[in-house]
């Protein structure tokens, strides 16, 4: 069986062989606790400090300015919360950009719910943060600006150096999330002028579960976890020695080989872009045409749903441009960029890496073109037989709401206190039970289901059976049912829609 082509390096990277070789002895042989004073502990401690030096050398900072964490998200939490709570007497205002990763945006939202003010700086249609917009948001009490170094979806490189200069002119601290930029472009904290910088190990060929936070000397932050005095009394918990060793080695490889890595990734990315443009002349490239990561290609297929294309793309690992918002059909980044709706749903992110070959790129172009052309035929050829599986995304109950999303929606609904409502929204279910008398009650249920079948009648029957199962689960008998189906496709031709409805009617 042929291994799928991997073009999702922005999501995660494989562990480099040299990195794996460096970390292995600290899993099997040098397993001591680095806080112990015997030889096993000393060996582990020396390994951590070597990794700290390797990471600092890549960032061009002092080793004591590097703290190891459990990943990029933890580093961002430590930076934003640490600065906010350490400086709350100076002010409670924070500025972020409109295209931040949730690891920053959600932290800012948390701080906003806990007494801080957050302002969001916009971007242009390339996803580039407006420096003047950032400066215009500064006010008395602004204590921190956080702007990512490079965007994870479209690859746009932000003017962090210029924004840091603006921040320091006003006596404000500057943080950047560099998870996507390390290993692809130079990341020099002296050149950037930032006070805090976050790294995620699994984005630069180290394992998942390890990261680092650069904190410029003299920058005061408050620790948000408490325990023993590990990591300069800033991050308690016995250090993950093997992963820290791996991160240090990964940073050393970046320092020694960045030019080659970047050149190779740029070549494969450009080859990918040219191949797709030749197949689809009206394809749109999202992101800045020049200030962009060398490995990142975000493209949009006009009037197509990327999720549908991906369903037919089993041998190429890529991702949709971002999770679409149910209300707008756009990701937060695409909303900020004002990406036209006819391109927003068709956005696909392809990211190359150290191990991507020209042959893989050429094959990927062929497979993507085949998958997209199938969708294009369905959109544009009247009379073509329609298969529901061309439109249904996911497996089985693929479009059900995640419990966490349902909980988010239900938490703001008013609670019903009448004794005649036996089961309601606070139970986080899709069924409700209303009492009619001491002997009788009515069950009401709503269910979202995507059967992976091609026959319209079977589609309806399976979906109805799933909904009715909730009624039976409550010990009731069904009285009435209404089944509706909607296809997540813009501009579905009328004749195809009529064909679907006719087929369902004939079977019924």
ABEGO torsion letter per residue (X at the ends): XBBBBBAAAAABBBBBAAAAAAAAAAAAABABBAABABAAAAAAAAAAAAAAAAAAAAAGBBAAABBBBAEAAAAAAAAAAAAAAAAAAAEABBBBBAABBAAAAAAAAAAAAAGBBBBBBBBBAAGBBBAAAAAAABBBGBABBBBBABBAAAGBBBBAAAAAAAAAAAGBBBBBBAAAABGABBBBAAAAGBABBBBBAAAAGBBBGBBBBBBBBGBBBBBABBEBABGGGABBEBBBAAAAAAAAAAAAAAAAAAAAAAAAAAAAAAAAAAAAAAABAABBBBEBAABBBAABBBBBBBGBBAAAAAAABAABBBBBABBBBAAAGBBAAAAAAGBBAAAAAABBBBBBBAABBAAAAAAAAAAAAAAAAAAAAAAABBGBBBBAAAABBEBEBAABBBAAAAAAAAAABBBBABAABABBAAAGBABBBBBABAABBBBBBBBBBBBBBABAAAAAAAAAAAAAAAAAAAGBBBABBBBBBBBBBBGBBAAAAAAAAAAAAAAX
